[in-house]
Amino acid sequence: MRHFRVSGAEFSNRQPHPSETYFGRLRTNASNDDYAAVHLRYHEIRGIWVREQNKRGIMELLKPDVSRFSIGEASFVIDISPGHNRRPSDDEAFTIVKTPDFLNRYIGLSKTLRPKSILELGIFQGGGFVFFDSLFSPETIAAVELDRTPVAPLMDWIKKHPGRFAHFGSNQTDSQLLKRIVSDELGGALDLVIDDASHLYEATRLSFETLFPLLAPSGHYVIEDWAWAHAPLYQGDKAPFAGRPALTNLIFDLVLLHGSTPFIAAINIFKTMVVVQKATAPAVPNDFWSLIRNRGKEAPRI
Ligand SMILES: C[S@@+](CC[C@H](N)C(=O)[O-])C[C@H]1O[C@@H](n2cnc3c(N)ncnc32)[C@H](O)[C@@H]1O
């Protein structure tokens, strides 16, 4: 049993119940501010889990206009400027390419999800990686990035925290690599996938095809920015991705798969991302797409 104090309130964690593995329970009548402080304190005391009992969740939602924020030891600068000419991560802060809308969706998920292993596709400057690591505190987290240049502050983070892995110069379409990461680095388990890589239909579908069978029962598979084809910037012959199939086609595929098979428990479609929750049973075969039943008709394609 460990005890510590924050803002005059005293906290302790009890021995975790086997079904909770990590989650101790606060014994206190502390205020909401104390709970927020405890959340930050938790990140300083790795190994001790505290769980808030207030209804506001373990991390406050970010205000819509926030541009910098911290979780525990990690600081973030939001940079969503178009193209790749964004602020590089440095010793002060990781650059993260997510608006508060995206970040708040994950903060909301963190109230109920306790992923032990996470795989992120698309690292850029490492902000997403360190955000997921700090928010969910998994046992292991790995990520792949097409760009060959390692991000130095991320590599420093990885050196300091065991069970963290980054693969630069790696394509999300490399099924063999993704399978190897799950077996060798994530201990054969996969609780949460976040695909924020190419946003192209074929590559995103291929990653899903590789990883969905490996996802744990009730695991979650997030695909960000599925709605790019519907944004004003992406209309017309000269727009980015003009001529490429919309990522929306994968949403169609997922709906058809959900209707045809017992493999998906739920699909939550938000403007920022789609969150697919795997069902608890049965095992998903590698050729699961072939099980879609369409009454012989063509599905819509855009
Ligand atoms: C939107 S950024 C990722 C941002 C990061 N997840 C974050 O939250 O800060 C997309 C990244 O995916 C990478 N990418 C693009 N296509 C890829 C592919 N086929 N495989 C792996 N990474 C890819 C890009 O180089 C880029 O760095």
The ligand as an SDF file (V2000), in Angstrom:
LIG
                    3D

 27 29  0  0  0  0  0  0  0  0999 V2000
   -0.7550   13.1390  -39.7070 C   0  0  0  0  0  0  0  0  0  0  0  0
    0.8920   12.6130  -39.5940 S   0  0  0  0  0  0  0  0  0  0  0  0
    0.9520   11.7350  -38.0500 C   0  0  0  0  0  0  0  0  0  0  0  0
    0.7940   12.6300  -36.8810 C   0  0  0  0  0  0  0  0  0  0  0  0
    1.0000   11.9710  -35.5440 C   0  0  0  0  0  0  0  0  0  0  0  0
    0.2700   10.7310  -35.4300 N   0  0  0  0  0  0  0  0  0  0  0  0
    0.5400   12.9230  -34.4690 C   0  0  0  0  0  0  0  0  0  0  0  0
   -0.5350   12.6800  -33.8820 O   0  0  0  0  0  0  0  0  0  0  0  0
    1.2220   13.9100  -34.2100 O   0  0  0  0  0  0  0  0  0  0  0  0
    0.9350   11.3130  -40.7400 C   0  0  0  0  0  0  0  0  0  0  0  0
    2.2810   10.6310  -40.7900 C   0  0  0  0  0  0  0  0  0  0  0  0
    2.0930    9.3890  -41.4550 O   0  0  0  0  0  0  0  0  0  0  0  0
    3.2200    9.1530  -42.2800 C   0  0  0  0  0  0  0  0  0  0  0  0
    2.8190    8.2250  -43.3600 N   0  0  0  0  0  0  0  0  0  0  0  0
    2.2480    8.5160  -44.5490 C   0  0  0  0  0  0  0  0  0  0  0  0
    2.0500    7.4010  -45.2490 N   0  0  0  0  0  0  0  0  0  0  0  0
    2.5100    6.3830  -44.5020 C   0  0  0  0  0  0  0  0  0  0  0  0
    2.6050    4.9810  -44.7010 C   0  0  0  0  0  0  0  0  0  0  0  0
    2.1800    4.4140  -45.8330 N   0  0  0  0  0  0  0  0  0  0  0  0
    3.1380    4.2240  -43.7100 N   0  0  0  0  0  0  0  0  0  0  0  0
    3.5890    4.7990  -42.5660 C   0  0  0  0  0  0  0  0  0  0  0  0
    3.5290    6.1280  -42.3320 N   0  0  0  0  0  0  0  0  0  0  0  0
    3.0070    6.9050  -43.2760 C   0  0  0  0  0  0  0  0  0  0  0  0
    3.6170   10.5190  -42.7690 C   0  0  0  0  0  0  0  0  0  0  0  0
    4.9890   10.5350  -43.1660 O   0  0  0  0  0  0  0  0  0  0  0  0
    3.3310   11.3970  -41.5620 C   0  0  0  0  0  0  0  0  0  0  0  0
    4.4750   11.5720  -40.7790 O   0  0  0  0  0  0  0  0  0  0  0  0
  1  2  1  0
  2  3  1  0
  2 10  1  0
  3  4  1  0
  4  5  1  0
  5  6  1  0
  5  7  1  0
  7  8  2  0
  7  9  1  0
 10 11  1  0
 11 12  1  0
 11 26  1  0
 12 13  1  0
 13 14  1  0
 13 24  1  0
 14 15  1  0
 14 23  1  0
 15 16  2  0
 16 17  1  0
 17 18  1  0
 17 23  2  0
 18 19  1  0
 18 20  2  0
 20 21  1  0
 21 22  2  0
 22 23  1  0
 24 25  1  0
 24 26  1  0
 26 27  1  0
M  CHG  2   2   1   9  -1
M  END
$$$$
